[in-house]
């Protein structure tokens, strides 16, 4: 008999370990200083941050040409390059 904890019950998975989002480091590379960080993926969203050229951001997701960093700020992907 099984004593203790199991990830499945009768062949049905009842637990999945949390998945850490894949992160990628990007460096801000823009001629337009400073680069605006937005509250959402688009210019219609409120500006909530700025970044100078050379700032390194850790990106956790992308959507429609925008990149979301670990602090929830969105940056235009075309102004970033992988660090």
C-alpha positions as CSV (number, residue, x, y, z in Angstrom):
1,X,0.0,0.0,0.0
2,X,1.1,3.6,-0.7
3,X,1.9,5.5,2.5
4,X,2.3,9.2,2.0
5,X,1.7,11.7,-0.8
6,X,1.1,11.1,-4.4
7,X,0.8,13.4,-7.5
8,X,-2.0,11.3,-9.0
9,X,-5.2,9.6,-7.9
10,X,-6.4,6.6,-9.9
11,X,-4.3,7.8,-12.8
12,X,-5.5,11.4,-12.7
13,X,-2.9,14.0,-12.0
14,X,-4.1,16.0,-8.9
15,X,-0.9,18.1,-8.5
16,X,1.4,20.0,-10.8
17,X,4.4,21.8,-9.4
18,X,4.4,25.6,-10.0
19,X,6.1,26.6,-13.2
20,X,8.6,29.4,-13.0
21,X,8.1,31.7,-16.0
22,X,10.9,31.6,-18.6
23,X,12.9,34.8,-18.3
24,X,15.1,36.5,-20.9
25,X,17.5,39.4,-20.2
26,X,17.2,42.3,-22.6
27,X,19.2,45.5,-22.8
28,X,17.4,48.7,-23.7
29,X,18.8,50.0,-27.0
30,X,17.1,53.1,-28.3
31,X,17.8,56.5,-29.8
32,X,14.7,57.8,-28.1
33,X,15.7,58.5,-24.5
34,X,14.2,57.7,-22.2
35,X,12.2,54.6,-23.2
36,X,8.7,54.5,-21.7
37,X,7.4,51.6,-19.7
38,X,3.6,51.1,-19.9
39,X,1.0,49.5,-17.7
40,X,-0.1,47.4,-20.6
41,X,1.0,46.3,-24.1
42,X,0.4,49.4,-26.1
43,X,0.8,53.2,-26.3
44,X,-2.7,53.7,-25.1
45,X,-1.7,52.4,-21.7
46,X,-0.5,54.8,-19.0
47,X,3.3,55.5,-18.7
48,X,4.5,54.1,-15.4
49,X,8.3,53.9,-15.8
50,X,11.3,55.1,-17.9
51,X,14.6,53.4,-18.8
52,X,17.8,54.8,-20.1
53,X,19.8,53.3,-22.9
54,X,21.8,50.3,-21.5
55,X,19.3,49.5,-18.8
56,X,19.0,45.7,-18.4
57,X,15.4,44.4,-18.1
58,X,14.4,40.8,-17.3
59,X,11.5,39.9,-19.6
60,X,9.0,37.2,-18.6
61,X,6.5,37.4,-21.5
62,X,5.8,39.0,-24.8
63,X,2.6,40.0,-26.6
64,X,1.9,41.8,-29.8
65,X,5.4,43.3,-30.1
66,X,5.6,44.3,-26.4
67,X,7.6,42.7,-23.6
68,X,6.6,42.4,-20.0
69,X,9.3,42.7,-17.3
70,X,9.4,41.1,-13.8
71,X,7.8,44.3,-12.3
72,X,4.8,44.1,-14.6
73,X,5.9,47.0,-16.9
74,X,5.5,46.7,-20.7
75,X,8.2,47.8,-23.1
76,X,8.2,48.1,-26.9
77,X,10.1,45.0,-28.1
78,X,11.6,46.7,-31.2
79,X,13.6,49.0,-28.8
80,X,15.1,46.1,-26.9
81,X,18.0,43.8,-27.8
82,X,19.0,40.6,-26.0
83,X,21.8,41.3,-23.5
